[in-house]
Amino acid sequence: MKNKLVKRLAIVVLGVATLGASGCPQEAPQSFEKQNGFVSQKEFDEAKDAFDEIEGPQDGLGVHFNESSCAGCHGPTVKGGLTGGSGPVTELRAGHLENGQFIPAPGGTLITLQATNNATTEAAALSASENVRDRFITLSLFGDGFVECIPDEMLRRISNEQNARTNGRIKGLVRVVAISEAPGKTAVGRFGWASQHASLLSFAADAYKNEMGITSKLQPEDNTFLGQKVDDGVADPEDTGGTFGEDVEFFARFMRALSAPPRLIPADAKERKDVENGAKIFKNIGCNVCHLPDLVTAKAGAKVNGGSFTVPAALGNKRFHPYGDFLLHDIGTGPAILREGMPPETKNKIRTAALWGMGSRLANGEPLLHDGSAKTPEEAIQRHKNSAAQEADKFQKLSANDKARLLKFLRSL
């Protein structure tokens, strides 16, 4: 989209207008360049430095890992902007079938792509017998602080409303997961392609260990090499500061402070009208059943993550526009992998792709769907099957002009 036709807005012009501070939800800040006010700028900069820092073997990196920094996977979405976006690293997971049942590869489904000190990588050593494989593109982190503050009951209600609206054809699976920092407590998962985490602190500790090979108080045991123990030469846990690990606390703080992705709205009045009409078509053919345009966070002072996190004023009672429901659905695109800890009913299900930030991702040439196998929004829509087959069929039956308007709308997100 040409710069002269597009401007980046700090509010959603097609959504609900910003409401006052009289108890009604206010619009969540939107920016790829500025934080949302969760912490002071000094605290944010400190957290960002930790997020961007490149780790080495002396820090506990590896032996087997995918990237040497958080920013290595989650780079900036726009030139000169904050890190935290989607990125070029595609995660590999693998296993095999026995009597029709999926069995993870030795040591777990995640197969790391790099290794320190010229060691053999897991990917290179993976047996050909582990022939059920899938790729997962890196998800953007922008707006995740607001996602974390969605009340569990709201996600459950969304699932029930989907069921009622479609006579049982669509009903997002609510996945309840453990909270690492609150032993014995659970919450509704919402982060990751499998909705495997509800808490950004839990997510940070998991990624630090599995993507970088660095252990913390929440994840104190090193990765294996296809199930075999490997000594990286640094005592575990490697992230020892703070209550749960200084670095993972910095990472969670950084993610909670990232603003929501801003919209890309054409400056040209005719193009803008097409986008508005495209939003109506999106709703009329039922895409908004799963790609929800509006969600509201819990009020400031509420407890989430099993009571371990108190919603702050910067994140509380905020309306945001993810165009997703953070629930699991079978839309016919996979995945082939059943991750560790996932119950049988999650087979073939994937978390709804939140569409916010799509315009910027497409401008960067990034692919779509969980495995990056779709190159355009039209291809991604056409790939929808099973519970989303009716919506894909309605899209196919649109006139050429209406298809074009809907696609313009998607590129404005």
N, C-alpha and C positions, 0 to 999 in steps of 0.2 A: 504494500500500500504506500503510495507516494506521500512524502512528508507534507507537501503542500495541500493534500486532500485530507490529512489526518491531524488531529490534535489529541493529546493525551489529557484526559480530564481527571480531576480529583474526586468527582462524584459520578454516580451512574445517572446519566440523563434519561435513560429509558426505564429505569427502575423507580423505586419509591423515593420521593424527595426526602432530604434530610429533615428530621423532625426535631422539635424543641427539646429542652432538657427537663421537661415537666413529668418525667417518668416514662415517656414514650421512647422507643428505640431511636438512637441516633445512627447516622451512617458511619460505618467503619472507615478509617482513613485508607486512602488508596494511593500507592506510590511504589515505584521500583527504586527510588532514590532516598526516601526518608523513612525513619522508623515511626511506629505508631504511638509513642509516648509511654510505653510500658515501663521503661526505665529512663534514668537520666542519660544525656548524650554521652557523658564520660563512661557510664556503665555499659552503654551500648557499644561504644568503640572498643572497650576492653573485651567484651564478648565477641565482637566481630573479629578482633585480632586472633582470638583463640580458634574461631571457626575457620579462618583463612590460613592459619599456621600450617606449614609443611612439617610433618613429623619424620623422624629418622629412626633407624634401628636402636639408637641409644635411648629413645623415648618408648620403645616397645613396639614400634611398627613391625607388622608381619609376625612371623616369618612369611605367612601367606595372607594376601590382602588384595583389595581392588583399587584403592587410591590412598595417597599419602596425606590428604587433607580433606576436610568436609567440602571446601570450595572446589576441590578437584572434581567432584561429582555435581555439586550445586553451584555453578558459576553465575555470573551476572546475566540478567535477562536483557538488559539494554546497556549499550556502551557507557561506561562511567558510572553505572548503577551499582547497587549492592549485590553481593553474592547471595545465593539462596535459591536460585532458579533451577529449572530442569537443566539437564546437561548431556554430554556426549557418552557418558559411561552407561553401558547396558549390562545389567546383572544377569549372570548365567545360573540357572538352577537345573538339576538333573536327578534322575532316578530310573527305575525300571518297573516292569509289571511282572507280578507272580500270581498266577491263577486269577488274573483280572484285577488284582489289587496293586495299587501304586506303592512301591517301596523306595524310600529315599536312597541316594547314593551314600556310600560309607562316609560317616561324619556329618551327614546332613545334605539337604538339597542345594545349598549355596556352594557354588564352585568358584573359588577366587581366581583372578586372572594374572596376578603379579606375585613375586616373591623377592625377598631380600637376599643379598649375598649370592646371587646367581643360583639359588636353589631352584629345583624343578617346580613349576607352577602346578596347581591342582588341575587347571584346564588342560595342560599338556599331558598329565598323567591319568586323566579320567578314562576309565575303561570304556571300550566301545559297547559293552553290554549295558552300560547306563544310557540307554538309547531313547529314553523319554526326556526331552530337553525343552526348555523354554527360556526366552529372554524377557527381561523387564526393564523398561526405560526408567530413567531417574525422574522422580516427581518433583515439581516445584514446591518450595516451602513457604512461599509468600501467602500470607493470610492464615497460616496454620495456628497462630495464637487464638484467633477467633474460632476456628474449627474445634480446638481443644475445649473451648468454653460453651459448646453446644450442650444443653442438658441431655442426659441419657434418655429421659422420657420423651424428648422431642424426636429423637431418632426412632424410638419405638413407635411413636404416633405416626411418623411418616410412613413406616412400613405398613401399619394397619390401614392408613388412608389409601395407600397404593392398592392394597388388596381390595378395599371396598370400591374404589373408583374403577377398577378393571375386572371386577367379578372374579378375583382370585388369579387372574393371568399374571399380574406383576405384584410381587411382594418381596421387597428387599430383605435379605437375611441379616438379622441383627446378630453380630458376633460379640459375645462377652469375653473379655480378656483380662488377664491379671495385670495389676499395677506393680511394677518392680519396686518402686520406692515406698509402697504401702502393702507389705506382706499380708496375704489373706484377703485383700480387697480386690474388687473387680469393677470394670466399667465397660461401656459399649465401645468397641474398637472403631477407629475412623482413619488411622494413618497407615500408609502403605497399601500396595495393591491388594493385599489380603485383609485389610482392616485389622492388622495384627497388633496395633497399639492404640491405646486411648490417650496416653500421656506422652508429652514431648520429652520429658525426662527419660522415660522408659525407652522411647524411640532413639534418643541420643546415645544412651548406653549400649543399646543393641547395635546401632550402626558403628559406633566406635570399635566395638569388638569384631563384628563380622565383616565390615567393609575395610577397616584399617588394622585390625589385629591388636588393638590396644584395650586392655582390660581395665575395669573400674570396680568400685565397691559394689555396684549393681550387677556387673557381669565380670566376675573375678577370675574366670578360667580361660586360658588361651585357646584360640582356634586350633583345630587339628589339621593334619595333612591327610585328607580322605580317611578320617577316622583314627589316624595314628598321632600320638602325642608328639609335639615338637617343642623344644626349648628355645625361646628367642633370646635367652641370656639376660633378661630383665625380670626381676622378681614381680610376681603378681600379688595384688592388683597394681597395675602400672600408673593409673590415675588415682592418686591417694589423697589429694586435698579435699577440702570441703566436707559436706555431710555424705554425699553419694559419689564424689569424684569431682574435683574442681573443674576439669575440662567439660565433663558432660553437663555440669550445671551452667557453664558458660554457653554451651551449644543450645541448651533449652532456653536460656534467657534470650539469646540472639533470635531463635526461631519465634518465640513468643512476641518479640518486638517488631517483626517484619509486618509491614502494612499489607493490605489486600492488593491484588493485582489491579491496576487501573484499566479503564476501558479505552478503546481506540475508536473514536467517533469521527466520521468524515466531516470535514468543514463545509463541503458542498451541500447545499440544502436538499437537492434531489437525491444525492447519495444517502443523506441522513434519513430522508423519508423512506427510502428502500430498506434501510436498516430497521426502522420502526415497523414497517410492514413485515419484514423478515421475522421479527420477534413475535408478531401475532401468528404467523404461519407455524413457527416453532411450537407455540402453545397449542394451536388448533390441531396439529397432527399428533399431539400427545407426547412430544419429547420432554416436556416439563414435568412429566410424572416422576421420572428419575433424575433428570437434570434440573433440579429445583432452583429457581432464580433467586429466592430470598430465604434467608435463615436469620435467626436472632439468637444472640448469646444469652447465657444466664445473667441475672442482675449482679452488679458488683456486691461482693460479700458472700455470694453463694459458694458452696463447696462442690468441686468436681474431682475426678480422678480418685474415686473412693474416699473422698474427704481430705485428700492430701494436698490439694491446691485450692487456694481461695481466689476467686475471680476478682481481679483488680479493676479499678475504675476505667482504666484505659481500654480494657477488653470487655467490660460488662455492659449488658443492655445495648449491644451494637448490632445493627442490621448490616448484613453483608450478602454478597451475590456470587456464590460459588458455581452455580449451575451444576450441582451434584447433590447426592444424598448421603454419600459416605457409607452406603450399605452394599452388600454383595448381591450380584445378579448373574444369572446365566443368559448371556446375550449371544452365545454361539461362537465367541472368539477365543475360547479357552478360559483359563490356562490348562495345559496338560499336567502341570505339577500340582500335587497336593502337599503343601508345606507341612513341616513339623508342627504338631499341636492343632492342626486344622481338623475339625470333625468331618465325618463322611459327607454330611449334607452340604459342605462347601465345595464339593467336587464340581469342576467346570465353572465355578462362579468367580467373578472378579469385581472389585470395588468400582462403582460408577466413576468414570473419569470426570473429575471436576473441570468444567470448560473455561473457568475464568483464566485469563492470561493466554487464551488460545491465539488471539490475533498476533501477539508478540512472538509466540512460539512459531507460528507459521511464517512470520516475517524472517525468523532466524533459520528457516528451513528444517525445523524439527519434525519428526514423524509422529504419528498418532497410534492409538490403541496401546494396550499394555506392552506389546512386544515391538512396537515401532513398525509394524508391517503395513500400515496404511500411510500413504504419502499425502493424501488430501482429505478434507472433511467429507467430501462426497463419497470417497472410497470407504471411509470409516463408517458412515451411515449405511451404505449398501451391505456392509459386512454384518450388520446387526441381524441376528436370527432369534429363534426360540422365544423368550419372553418379550423381546423387542421386535419381533418379526412384523407385527401389524404397523408399527410406526415406520419401519423401513419401507414397507410396501406403500404406505401413504406418501412418503417422500418420493418414491419412484413414480407415482401417479400425478405428482404436481406438474403444472405447466412449466415450460422452460423459464419463463419470467419469474414464477414463484420460487422455483429452485434457486435461481440466481439471487433473489432477495433473501432467502433463508441463509444461503452461504455467505452473503455480505454481513448478515447479522452475526454469524459465527465468527467471522474475521474481525468483528468489532469488539469481541469479548476480551 
